[in-house]
Amino acid sequence: MIETRHLRVLRAVAATGSFSAAARELGCTQPAVSQQMKALEHSTGTPLLVRAGREMRLTQAGQALVRHAAAILAGLTAAEEEVAAIAGLRAGRVRLVSFPSGSSTLVPTALAEMRAAHPGTRVSLAEAEPPESVEMLRAGDCEIALAFRYPEVRGADPAAAAEWEGLVVRPLLTDRLIGVVPEGHGFAAAERVDIAELAEESWIAGCPRCRRHLVEVCEKAGFTPRIDFATDDYPAVIGLVGAGLGVAVLPELALESVRAKGAVTVEVEPVVQREVVALTLPDLAHVPAVGATLERLALAARR
C-alpha cells in the first residue's frame, strides 16, 4: 500500500536530486530517506529511482507516481484544511428541523447568536412536527431535531417510549398548555378553569400529536371533545377562537408568537406540560457545529 509520507519523500528526492538533499529539506536523516524509498519501491513492485552519477533520477514509473503524487498531496492538504475549518467552527453546516412554535420562539435567538459567534457555520431550518422530525433525523436529513412529547395519559405507549431511543436528548424546557376562549365567553374572566367544564364546547385542535393528547386528557376528565376544526397553524387557531367558533388549548410557546386578537387565555386544570427537547445522533453530538448549535438552543430556552 502506498503511503502519503512515502509520496512526500519521493517528491523531495525528485525535486532535489539526491537522498541527502531531500533529507535536509524534510528535516530527517539520509538513511531515513533511503529506507522510505526502498519501502515505496517494495509497495509498487518496481524501481522508481536510478542513480546517475551523484544524482538520483526517476524511472518512468517514478515519473508517473510523482505526477499523481502532486494531485494526491494537494487534495489531502485541501481536505486537512477543510476539516480543520469545520473543527474550528470556521466552516460547516447544521440542518435544523423544528416544530412551528419552536421555530418562532427558540430558533431565531439561537440562530442569530450562532451566526454572530461563528459566521462561517451555516445553519438551515426546515419545519416538521414530531414524529416526522425525529424520522428525518434518523434518516440523515438533518443534524438536529427540535421535538416535544406529552406525558402519557393512558399508561405507557411502547411506540412513544421508543421514539427517542438511541438518540442524544438535550432537554430545553417544559411548555405548559393554556386555555384559549373567545372574548365574552363565560370563562373569559376566570383565572383558571377545569377542563371538564368545557365539555359542551366546540373545540379547535392542533397538530395530530396535540389533537390525540387533547382527546386523552378530555376523556380522562370524563368527556370526549367535539372537535369541529383542526389546524397546525396556530394563528388560525387563535382566529377561529376569536371568531367565537370554539375553544382551544395551546402551548405557551405558541402563544408567545401569536397576537390573541378576539381571544383571551385562561389557566387550565389539570395542569398539562409537554417536554421540549433538541435531539441529535450520538456521533453528531461530537461535531463542533452541532454542539455549538445545541448550546445556543439551550441558552435561548433558559431565557
C-alpha positions in Angstrom: 0.0 0.0 0.0 1.4 3.4 -1.0 1.6 5.8 2.0 1.4 9.6 1.7 4.6 10.0 3.7 6.4 8.0 1.1 5.0 10.2 -1.7 6.2 13.3 0.1 9.7 11.9 0.3 9.7 10.8 -3.4 8.7 14.3 -4.4 11.5 15.8 -2.3 14.1 13.4 -3.9 12.8 14.2 -7.4 13.0 18.0 -6.7 16.5 17.9 -5.1 18.1 15.1 -7.0 19.6 13.3 -4.0 18.7 11.5 -0.8 20.9 13.8 1.3 19.4 17.0 -0.1 15.9 15.6 0.3 16.8 14.7 3.9 17.9 18.3 4.6 14.7 19.6 3.1 12.5 17.3 5.1 14.4 17.6 8.3 15.3 14.0 8.6 18.3 11.8 8.1 19.7 10.4 4.7 19.2 6.8 5.9 15.6 7.5 6.7 15.0 8.8 3.2 16.7 5.8 1.7 14.7 3.4 3.9 11.4 5.1 2.9 12.2 4.9 -0.8 13.0 1.2 -0.5 9.7 0.7 1.2 7.9 2.6 -1.5 9.5 0.6 -4.3 8.6 -2.6 -2.4 5.0 -1.4 -2.3 4.9 -0.6 -6.0 6.9 -3.6 -7.1 9.1 -1.7 -9.5 12.2 0.6 -9.3 11.3 4.3 -9.0 14.8 5.8 -8.8 18.1 5.1 -10.5 21.5 6.6 -9.7 23.1 8.7 -12.4 26.5 9.9 -11.1 25.8 11.8 -8.0 22.1 12.4 -8.8 19.0 10.2 -8.4 16.8 10.2 -11.4 13.2 9.0 -11.7 12.4 5.9 -13.7 9.3 6.0 -16.0 7.3 4.5 -13.1 8.8 7.1 -10.7 7.8 9.9 -13.1 4.2 8.7 -13.2 4.0 8.3 -9.5 5.4 11.8 -8.9 2.8 13.2 -11.3 -0.1 11.6 -9.5 1.5 12.4 -6.1 1.1 16.2 -6.7 -2.7 15.8 -7.1 -2.9 13.4 -4.2 -1.0 15.5 -1.7 -2.8 18.7 -2.9 -6.1 17.0 -2.3 -5.1 15.8 1.1 -3.9 19.2 2.1 -7.2 20.7 1.0 -9.1 18.0 2.9 -7.0 18.7 6.1 -7.6 22.4 5.8 -11.4 21.9 5.3 -11.6 19.5 8.3 -9.6 21.9 10.4 -12.0 24.8 9.4 -15.1 22.6 10.4 -13.5 21.6 13.6 -12.6 25.2 14.4 -16.2 26.4 13.5 -14.9 28.4 10.7 -16.9 26.4 8.2 -19.6 23.7 8.1 -23.3 23.4 8.2 -26.1 22.3 10.5 -29.5 21.3 9.3 -32.1 22.0 11.9 -35.7 20.8 11.9 -38.2 22.3 14.3 -41.9 22.3 15.0 -43.6 25.7 14.2 -43.9 27.2 17.7 -40.2 26.3 18.3 -39.3 27.9 15.0 -40.9 31.2 16.0 -39.6 31.4 19.6 -36.4 29.4 20.4 -34.8 29.1 16.9 -34.5 32.8 15.9 -32.5 33.8 19.0 -30.3 30.7 18.9 -29.5 31.1 15.2 -28.8 34.8 15.5 -26.3 34.1 18.3 -24.8 31.2 16.3 -24.2 33.4 13.3 -22.7 36.2 15.4 -20.3 33.8 17.1 -19.5 31.5 14.2 -20.3 33.3 10.9 -18.6 30.6 8.8 -21.0 27.9 10.1 -24.3 27.8 8.1 -27.5 26.7 9.9 -30.5 26.0 7.8 -34.1 25.5 9.1 -37.0 23.3 8.0 -40.3 22.7 9.8 -41.8 19.4 10.7 -43.8 18.1 13.7 -42.7 15.1 15.6 -42.6 12.2 14.9 -41.8 13.2 11.4 -38.9 15.4 12.6 -37.4 12.5 14.5 -37.7 10.3 11.5 -35.8 12.9 9.4 -33.0 12.9 12.0 -32.7 9.1 11.9 -32.8 9.1 8.1 -29.9 11.6 7.9 -32.0 14.5 6.6 -30.9 16.8 9.4 -28.4 17.1 12.3 -30.7 18.4 15.0 -34.4 17.9 15.5 -36.5 20.1 17.9 -39.3 17.9 19.2 -41.8 17.5 22.0 -43.9 14.9 23.7 -46.7 14.9 26.2 -46.9 12.8 29.4 -48.7 9.5 28.9 -52.4 9.7 30.0 -53.4 6.2 29.3 -50.3 4.4 30.5 -47.0 3.7 28.8 -47.1 3.7 25.0 -44.3 1.4 23.7 -44.0 3.3 20.4 -43.8 6.7 22.1 -41.2 5.3 24.6 -39.0 4.1 21.7 -39.3 7.2 19.6 -36.2 8.9 21.2 -34.4 5.6 21.9 -30.7 5.7 21.0 -30.7 9.5 20.4 -28.9 12.2 22.4 -31.7 14.1 24.2 -30.9 17.7 25.2 -33.8 18.9 27.5 -34.8 22.5 26.7 -37.9 23.4 28.7 -41.3 22.3 29.8 -44.1 24.0 27.9 -47.5 24.5 29.7 -50.8 24.2 27.9 -53.0 27.3 28.2 -56.7 27.5 27.5 -57.9 30.0 24.9 -61.6 31.2 24.8 -63.4 33.9 22.9 -63.7 37.4 24.5 -67.1 37.5 26.2 -67.1 33.7 26.9 -68.4 32.7 30.2 -64.9 31.7 31.4 -63.1 34.7 29.8 -62.8 36.5 33.1 -61.9 33.3 35.1 -58.4 32.9 36.5 -58.5 29.2 35.8 -60.9 26.6 34.5 -61.3 22.9 35.0 -61.2 21.3 31.6 -64.3 19.2 32.4 -66.2 22.5 32.5 -65.6 22.9 28.8 -67.2 19.5 27.9 -70.0 21.1 25.9 -67.8 23.4 23.9 -66.8 23.2 20.3 -63.0 22.5 20.1 -60.3 23.6 17.8 -57.4 21.2 17.8 -53.8 21.5 16.6 -51.3 19.0 15.1 -52.1 15.3 15.2 -50.0 14.6 18.3 -51.6 17.6 20.1 -55.0 16.5 19.0 -54.5 13.0 20.2 -53.3 14.2 23.6 -56.2 16.6 23.9 -58.7 13.8 23.4 -56.9 11.7 26.0 -56.9 14.5 28.6 -60.6 15.2 28.0 -61.6 11.6 28.1 -59.7 11.2 31.4 -61.8 14.2 32.6 -65.0 12.4 31.6 -65.9 13.6 28.2 -64.9 13.3 24.5 -64.3 16.7 23.0 -66.3 17.7 19.9 -63.5 18.8 17.6 -65.1 21.0 14.8 -61.8 22.4 13.4 -58.3 21.1 13.3 -55.2 23.0 12.0 -51.5 23.0 12.5 -51.5 26.8 12.1 -51.6 28.5 15.5 -52.6 31.9 14.2 -55.5 30.1 12.5 -56.5 28.5 15.9 -56.5 31.9 17.5 -58.5 33.4 14.6 -61.1 30.7 14.9 -61.4 31.1 18.7 -61.5 34.9 18.3 -64.4 34.5 15.9 -66.3 32.6 18.5 -66.2 29.2 16.8 -64.8 27.3 19.7 -62.2 26.9 22.5 -58.7 25.5 22.4 -55.6 24.7 24.5 -52.3 25.9 23.1 -48.7 25.7 24.3 -47.2 28.8 25.8 -44.5 28.8 23.1 -47.3 29.2 20.5 -49.0 32.0 22.4 -45.7 33.9 22.7 -45.6 34.5 18.9 -49.3 34.9 18.1 -51.4 38.0 18.8 -54.5 36.7 20.6 -57.0 39.1 18.8 -60.6 38.4 20.0 -59.4 35.7 22.3 -58.3 35.5 26.0 -56.2 33.0 27.8 -57.1 31.1 31.0 -55.2 28.6 33.0 -56.5 25.1 32.6 -56.7 22.4 35.3 -55.3 19.8 35.5 -52.0 21.3 34.5 -50.6 19.7 31.4 -47.0 20.3 30.2 -45.2 19.0 27.2 -41.4 18.3 27.2 -39.5 20.2 24.6 -36.1 18.8 23.6 -33.3 19.0 21.0 -32.4 15.7 19.5 -29.3 14.5 17.6 -27.5 11.3 16.9 -24.7 10.2 19.2 -21.9 10.6 16.6 -23.2 14.0 15.5 -23.1 15.3 19.1 -19.3 15.4 18.9 -19.4 17.6 15.8 -18.4 21.1 16.9 -21.0 22.9 14.9 -23.8 20.7 16.1 -22.6 21.0 19.8 -22.5 24.8 19.4 -26.0 24.9 18.0 -27.3 22.8 20.8 -25.8 25.1 23.3 -27.4 28.2 21.7 -30.8 26.4 21.7 -30.4 25.7 25.4 -29.5 29.3 26.1 -32.5 30.5 24.2 -34.7 28.2 26.1 -33.4 29.3 29.5 -34.2 32.9 28.6 
